[in-house]
Amino acid sequence: MEYLKIFFVNTSLLITVSYLANLLYKHVISHAPEQAKKVSWVALAIFAGWVSSVFGYRLDENVIFDLRFVPLIVSTLAFPQPFLLILVGVGTGLTRLTFGINEAAVAGVLNLSILGFVCAGLSFWVRRSVSSIVNKGLTIILVVNLFNALNIIAFGVIPARDYITDIMPVTFPAGLILSMVFALIIRDFQLELLRNSQIQRANKLLSEQTEELHKNKIVLEERAKQLTLASQYKSEFLANMSHELRTPLNSIINLSQLIEESDASLSMEETSQYGGMIRRSGEDLMLLINDILDLSKVEAGRLDIVKEELNVSEIPELLAMQFEVAALQKGLDFRITLDEDVPPTLHSDPQRVQQILRNLLSNAFKFTSLGSVSLTIRMEERRQRESRQNWVVFDVQDTGIGIAPEKHAIIFEAFRQADATISRKYGGTGLGLSISHDLARLLGGFITMQSQEGEGSKFSLYLPL
């Protein structure tokens, strides 16, 4: 009966230590890093084993019977990691030396060290087995109690016959039963910790989802704002287009009506002059319509790109023919430079490349009243993703009105201009840069811009070599 009393006392103490450890874990250790949690567990398990020995049953001055192996059983289920279990076993065994160094103490150190290695071996099975936690717990309790009894028989200072006949019939079943009771209590603690951990994770997840919803709300509000602005810009664009389309149409209608009603009284010179005005108005109208159609094709993904050999050396001559008259009329210095290291041909869409350059040069002449406009064709090595690549670069530079830095982000957007009234003053759809930007992307390149208000602009078309 004395063994049972002491074992019950041991169980009560272990439960008390477990309860205090549970409080410590919930309020302190649960917030620590994973490595700190493991160290804390090893220290608590060794301390619980030492407390069990302090209040163990002393058979004589040196021999102590207790349940110091129970924390090792719980550790095998809670942290099935071989190194940690060996530390718990050896550490708990070494605490036996605090009661004095003698033959029984050495046997106790050896016993718990062996149990630590046994539990380390069981941890491999615990991690890989598909058995329930109950079956794993019962197996570990049975194996540890059995090895504890065998170690006492093999290494203990009590004669094996006396232990087997007088002590083991009481201590072995009592150890089994009390180990199970303690394991069930610890299991409840563990389930509570698991529930608390799940609640914390759920709260954290809920907080993250709330934050994500808040961010999505901000994004949606920003997109709604952008859609409202886009609708407003389209309305302004349509208002401007009604003016831009009416101007050449009115010229065509009025001049053709004047010719029709002249009753052959117009001279050949006047007729020729009116005819030229009608032609220019028609060309302006055609440019406006082409810009609108190109934009709609790009947005619908139906703009065809036909890549073939493009003769780079012909570009300066073609563009010079188109813009020399405009340069003379505005009194601007117009220069085209082709660097020597530029290859003679380029695999791209000649029509779309010329369309982009015409748009860029048209803008340069439109917004420049004094100074110069230049086109430079050069080579540049530029990093693209993780490799360096050679590019053919077309730099269109002017000394015009320039663009303010805060307007750089919107200048390539459709229906947007740096100044909403700019089309009234200079004319045009305001779609040229947007179309050019999309065309450059379809050709595998891109457009960059450098500009300061009042200091001119530089637009660079990059095409892959």
Secondary structure, DSSP 8 states (H G I E B T S, - for coil): -HHHHHHHHHHHHHHHHHHHHHHHHHHTGGGS-HHHHHHHHHHHHHHHHHHHHHTSEESSSS-EE--TTHHHHHHHHH---HHHHHHHHHHHHHHGGGG--SHHHHHHHHHHHHHHHHHHHHHHHHHH--S-HHHHHHHHHHHHHHHHHHHHHHH-SS-HHHIIIIIHHHHHHHHHHHHHHHHHHHHHHHHHHHHHHHHHHHHHHHHHHHHHHHHHHHHHHHHHHHHHHHHHHHHHHHHHHHHHHHHHHHHHHHHHHHHHTTTT-S-HHHHHHHHHHHHHHHHHHHHHHHHHHHHHHHHHT------EEEEGGGHHHHHHHHHHHHHHHHT-EEEEEE-TTS-SEEEE-HHHHHHHHHHHHHHHHHT-SSSEEEEEEEEEEEEETTEEEEEEEEEEEE-SS---GGGTTTTTSTT--SSTTHHHHH-S-S-HHHHHHHHHHHTT-EEEEEE-TTS-EEEEEEEE-
